[in-house]
Amino acid sequence: MKSDRGDIELAGVCKSFDGITNVVDGVNLKIADGAYCCFIGPSGCGKTTILRMIAGHEDPTAGEIVIGGQNVVGLAPVQRRTAMMFQSYALFPHLTVRENIAFALRVRGQSKTDRLRAADAMIEKVRLTQFADRLPAQLSGGQQQRVALARAAITEPRVLLLDEPLSALDEQLRVQMRQELRRMQRELGITFIHVTHTQLEAIALADLVVVMEQGKIKQAGAARDVYAHPHDRYVAEFMGGQNVLSGRVEKVNGASFTLAQAAPDGIEVPLQARSTVKVGDKVDIAVRRDDVELVRPGRELPTGCTTSLPSRVLAIEYQGYFVKVMLDTVPDDEFVAYVPEKTFFADPFTVGDVVMATWATGSALPLA
Amino acid sequence: MSAVLADMPDSVAPETTKAIAPSKGGRPWTFYVLATLFSLYVIALYGPMFCIYILSFQDIRGGLVFPMKGHSLHWFVDLFTQVRTGDVKGSFDRSIKLAVIVTIITVAVSFLAGLGFRKRFCGDTFVFYMMIGSLVAPGLVLGLGTGLLFQALGLNASWYTSALGAQLSWTLPFGVLVMFAVMSRFDHVWEEAAYDLGASRWQSIRLVMITVLAPGLVAVALFGFTLSYDEFARSLQTAGSLNTLPLEIWSMTLNVTSPSLYALGTVTTIVSFIVIGASLGSIVLIQKKRGSRVRG
């Protein structure tokens, strides 16, 4: 209560509903004050449960939740100074926009004139002035979301928790509201924690992206880090934009190693500082889809490329500024090249063509 | 209640026919078949009651059967002035008081049961089936049993003790069932939101739950009132020495042979309609109040 800081620390947080399986399993995480943090993962991975534990709607089975240096386990949301924006917004259907937003002040016993004045100021902030006297049912999805945001923000929380805030909106509105969330976060200057299952949403918004699987954190870091340098196969596949290949290490030579694969000379992969590999190890590597170049057989490889995998084109999808080419490069995994539109149409492929898939050797990334 | 139910098809019917045959051309033959069927239904529903209402407005020569002899309010005056017609005013008073008490208890208990059943608890299905059991138990037998039990315990049966209990065994399960239907439309995330915004348990119930559920609570009250107001079977053996109105009407059918009986029927119907009208009116008012703030 003394602290206004909204930095959060989760230490060994576990949650079990049945006493047998842990929905959240020993999560450790630090979130800086004023950060925009996105939890991302498939449904059932425990991300919403973590959010609800930070919000004070669930108690952890084990571990500590520290906000602004104070352990908040067992405290009510108001005492934690957190506010939650619910997935379906949970606006009170019998109250107008103004009364919904003033609700928190009303239960605190503020006088009617004071609380309505404060609500009106907040309504202006979210640009809903002309809708102040409407009921929630008379608002569009985007407007309802803004009411929910204002209702949560009026309590002057140090942490705002958002549970899939954009999932109820259509595509166009989602992009628009995404910007609005970011704007509000900057304006309020408080910590936002946002749960989503859309990776685009996460990397567009977050300072800190937390990828989860089955109650555990798989990787936490800056959006660009998580997207470009996935820690393992799961993160690479979940965040998308990567081709994941696996094979056995054939030989290790100084700064790189060679992976046995369908390619005549294997795949050369630079050895990252963290990976120690031995001959015979089974290793996953990731290659960004937009790093893959396609060359017709017999032509010379671009400079810096030492590996080339013969492939057949399975399907082609036009995506506007790039073309998605699906290949049968590796037997069991998907292999996709994102070819810039202009490059593709300079010498277009058709389904069934044989091509060589290649990439700059330095861009292949060994995974844990 | 029958009036409420009958009103619904009346207002809904034109809508549906419109949906089947979009205006312009003639209506399909099915419309006429269904319209005839509906008219017959309405006649069957209201015909018998209207016979009573019409015959209650005869003059002093009036008898118990058609044809109608003259028209006046004679039998209404007779009803309230003649001693031989029985204690109409007293039993009417008792019935209204009893119905009000039953309504209050039914609404309070049903609401609390609705709160209790939000979450599953040990033995909840058992409690639920026990309650439904009391709905299907034959009313006369249940009333008889209640009367006997009071006698065995050495208590005097009267309308505000034994009859109240017997009626509650009937209105409570109904009230709770209606409450369940009402509660199913209450999203519990609203309670969570209220808690998140700092509302205490009591504030969350008062400011969110009761206000959102108000129209449903009025419906529960209406059920409680009308079920109690015409309850006969359970009250027969439990009302003690003083009759409730349905019991009084029943005893009148045995010894009163004048259209006073019909006048009583007309008066009680009017009371029923006033109660139903007031309930529906208050629901409309609640909704209008919400709507008016929108304009204000």
HADDOCK unambig.tbl for C-alpha pairs under 7 A between the chains (distance, minus, plus):
assign (segid A and resid 77 and name CA) (segid B and resid 196 and name CA) 5.47 0.50 0.50
assign (segid A and resid 78 and name CA) (segid B and resid 196 and name CA) 6.79 0.50 0.50
assign (segid A and resid 78 and name CA) (segid B and resid 197 and name CA) 6.76 0.50 0.50
assign (segid A and resid 78 and name CA) (segid B and resid 198 and name CA) 5.38 0.50 0.50
assign (segid A and resid 83 and name CA) (segid B and resid 196 and name CA) 6.36 0.50 0.50
assign (segid A and resid 84 and name CA) (segid B and resid 196 and name CA) 6.75 0.50 0.50
assign (segid A and resid 90 and name CA) (segid B and resid 189 and name CA) 5.94 0.50 0.50
assign (segid A and resid 90 and name CA) (segid B and resid 190 and name CA) 5.38 0.50 0.50
assign (segid A and resid 90 and name CA) (segid B and resid 193 and name CA) 6.48 0.50 0.50
assign (segid A and resid 92 and name CA) (segid B and resid 190 and name CA) 6.46 0.50 0.50
assign (segid A and resid 94 and name CA) (segid B and resid 212 and name CA) 6.09 0.50 0.50
assign (segid A and resid 94 and name CA) (segid B and resid 290 and name CA) 6.66 0.50 0.50
assign (segid A and resid 104 and name CA) (segid B and resid 197 and name CA) 4.95 0.50 0.50
assign (segid A and resid 104 and name CA) (segid B and resid 198 and name CA) 6.22 0.50 0.50
assign (segid A and resid 107 and name CA) (segid B and resid 198 and name CA) 6.72 0.50 0.50
assign (segid A and resid 107 and name CA) (segid B and resid 199 and name CA) 5.45 0.50 0.50
assign (segid A and resid 133 and name CA) (segid B and resid 293 and name CA) 6.59 0.50 0.50
assign (segid A and resid 133 and name CA) (segid B and resid 294 and name CA) 4.86 0.50 0.50
assign (segid A and resid 134 and name CA) (segid B and resid 294 and name CA) 5.01 0.50 0.50
assign (segid A and resid 135 and name CA) (segid B and resid 294 and name CA) 6.76 0.50 0.50
